[in-house]
Structure formats: C-alpha cells, structure tokens
C-alpha cells in the first residue's frame, strides 16, 4: 500500500556485510523512483520570506539579504519534519552581481 514502507539496507565493505536495517527515509537514494519521490516530497517546501524564491536554490534579492539564515533554518526544519537532513557541508552561498552597475561608493 505504501511504497516507502518495509525497505531495508545493508552495507558491504571488504567482504564484510552489515545486518539489514529498516530505512525510514522518504527518498531512497539511487532508486529509480527517487527523483520522482523528491518532487512529490518537496511539493510543500516554499520560501519563508516574501520576495524570495525557492527552486533548486534559495534565491534571495539584495533587499532580503538578511533573510538568508532564516530561510536555511526553515529548510532544515522542513527536512527534519519530512525525515530528511540538510547537508550543511554541501550548502554554499553564491552572490551574483551585475558588473554593469556602479556600486554606491562610485567604484566599479
């Protein structure tokens, strides 16, 4: 009845194999249905600040730059609620600037 129930996993390493353990995650990495289940599971994940956008990335305009940390905290809370984990080690900030615009101090 539920695709995500009853899955187990074991790990093999150097001719050793661990015991089978139940998997309680909602997205099984490496499975054929993994990408589709990700889309379904993230259907309720939205940006928390008006003006911000959330696709594969959190897109924050300069006017909302102080909302970056709360947005990541919201995603982390959402992930925990959905039995997932935000990997902070793979989370980076990238700032895009318009090279044709002058900065307020007059420098280019």
MORA-V685666 format. One record per pair of residues at least 12 apart in sequence whose C-alpha atoms are under 10 Angstrom apart, sorted by the first residue. I is the first residue (numbers start at 1). GAP is how many residues later the second one is. Records with the same first field share a line. If there is no record, write none. Layout:
I->GAP, GAP
This chain:
3->23, 30
4->19, 20, 21, 22, 23, 24, 33
5->17, 18, 19, 20, 21
6->15, 16, 17, 18
7->13, 14, 15, 16, 17, 18, 21
8->12, 13, 14, 15, 16
9->12, 13, 14
10->12, 13
24->59, 60
25->57, 58, 59, 60
26->12, 14, 15, 56, 57, 58
27->12, 13, 14, 55, 56, 57
41->38, 41
42->13, 36, 37, 40
44->34
45->29, 30, 33, 34
46->12, 25, 28, 29, 32
47->12, 13, 23, 24, 25, 27, 28
48->19, 20, 22, 23, 24, 25, 26, 27
49->15, 18, 19, 21, 22
50->14, 17
51->12, 13
52->12, 13, 15, 16, 19
54->17
57->34, 36
58->13, 14, 17, 35
59->12, 35, 36
60->35
61->34, 35
62->33, 34, 35
68->25
72->14, 16, 19
73->13
76->12
